[in-house]
Amino acid sequence: MALITDIPENKWLYLLFIVLIIIFILSYFKKIKVIPQYKILVMSFGSLFLNGIMNILEHLLLNDLLNIFQHIFLAFGSIFFAIWCWKVFFHKKEEVQG
């Protein structure tokens, strides 16, 4: 089992970046609610946050299992973001609200 000091710096920076984004989202949530389809966008960032957590934890325990979950959350984050882009930029205006 690896020590916490064995985790590469780039993985810590990625997690720090995602945590700062989540703090920003929580701080400005009332303003973010005016973004069309904001729930899907927030789910995208939530999935990327979980990806960052799994990225760190995979070095500490259950390497193979958490690596799979890391990639699943990364895929979910990308899929949610693609869905958000599709709904916001390619749907009719009356369908976008909500």
C-alpha positions as CSV (number, residue, x, y, z in Angstrom):
1,M,0.0,0.0,0.0
2,A,1.3,3.4,-0.9
3,L,1.7,6.4,1.4
4,I,0.0,9.6,0.9
5,T,3.4,11.2,0.1
6,D,3.8,8.8,-2.8
7,I,0.9,10.4,-4.8
8,P,2.1,12.5,-7.7
9,E,1.8,16.3,-7.4
10,N,-0.3,16.6,-10.6
11,K,-3.0,14.4,-9.0
12,W,-3.2,16.8,-6.0
13,L,-3.3,19.8,-8.2
14,Y,-6.2,18.2,-10.2
15,L,-8.1,17.6,-7.0
16,L,-7.4,21.1,-5.7
17,F,-8.7,22.6,-9.0
18,I,-11.9,20.5,-8.9
19,V,-12.4,21.4,-5.2
20,L,-12.1,25.1,-6.0
21,I,-14.6,24.7,-8.8
22,I,-17.1,23.0,-6.4
23,I,-16.6,25.7,-3.8
24,F,-17.3,28.3,-6.5
25,I,-20.4,26.4,-7.6
26,L,-21.7,26.2,-4.0
27,S,-20.9,29.9,-3.3
28,Y,-22.7,31.2,-6.4
29,F,-25.4,28.5,-6.6
30,K,-28.2,31.1,-6.8
31,K,-26.6,32.8,-9.7
32,I,-25.8,29.4,-11.4
33,K,-29.5,28.5,-11.2
34,V,-30.2,31.0,-14.0
35,I,-28.0,29.0,-16.5
36,P,-30.2,26.9,-18.7
37,Q,-30.2,23.2,-17.7
38,Y,-27.9,24.0,-14.8
39,K,-28.7,20.7,-13.0
40,I,-27.0,18.8,-15.8
41,L,-24.0,21.1,-15.7
42,V,-23.6,20.7,-12.0
43,M,-23.9,16.9,-12.3
44,S,-21.0,17.1,-14.8
45,F,-18.8,19.0,-12.3
46,G,-19.9,16.6,-9.5
47,S,-18.8,13.6,-11.5
48,L,-15.5,15.3,-12.2
49,F,-15.1,15.9,-8.5
50,L,-15.7,12.2,-7.7
51,N,-13.2,11.4,-10.5
52,G,-10.6,13.5,-8.6
53,I,-11.4,11.8,-5.3
54,M,-11.0,8.4,-7.0
55,N,-7.8,9.6,-8.6
56,I,-6.2,10.1,-5.2
57,L,-7.8,7.1,-3.4
58,E,-6.6,4.7,-6.1
59,H,-3.0,5.3,-5.0
60,L,-3.9,4.4,-1.4
61,L,-6.2,1.4,-1.6
62,L,-8.0,-0.9,-4.1
63,N,-6.0,0.3,-7.0
64,D,-7.8,-1.6,-9.8
65,L,-11.4,-1.1,-8.5
66,L,-11.0,2.6,-7.9
67,N,-9.3,3.1,-11.2
68,I,-12.4,1.7,-12.9
69,F,-14.6,4.0,-10.9
70,Q,-12.3,6.9,-11.7
71,H,-12.8,6.3,-15.4
72,I,-16.5,5.8,-15.0
73,F,-16.9,9.2,-13.2
74,L,-14.8,10.8,-15.9
75,A,-17.0,9.3,-18.6
76,F,-20.2,10.5,-16.7
77,G,-18.8,14.0,-16.4
78,S,-18.0,14.1,-20.1
79,I,-21.4,12.7,-21.0
80,F,-23.3,15.1,-18.8
81,F,-21.3,18.0,-20.2
82,A,-22.0,16.9,-23.8
83,I,-25.7,16.5,-23.0
84,W,-25.7,20.0,-21.4
85,C,-24.1,21.5,-24.5
86,W,-26.5,19.7,-26.8
87,K,-29.6,20.9,-24.8
88,V,-28.4,24.5,-24.5
89,F,-27.0,25.1,-28.0
90,F,-29.0,22.8,-30.3
91,H,-32.5,22.6,-28.8
92,K,-35.3,25.1,-29.4
93,K,-35.5,27.9,-27.0
94,E,-38.7,26.8,-25.3
95,E,-37.2,23.3,-24.6
96,V,-34.0,24.8,-23.0
97,Q,-35.6,26.3,-19.9
98,G,-35.7,24.1,-16.8
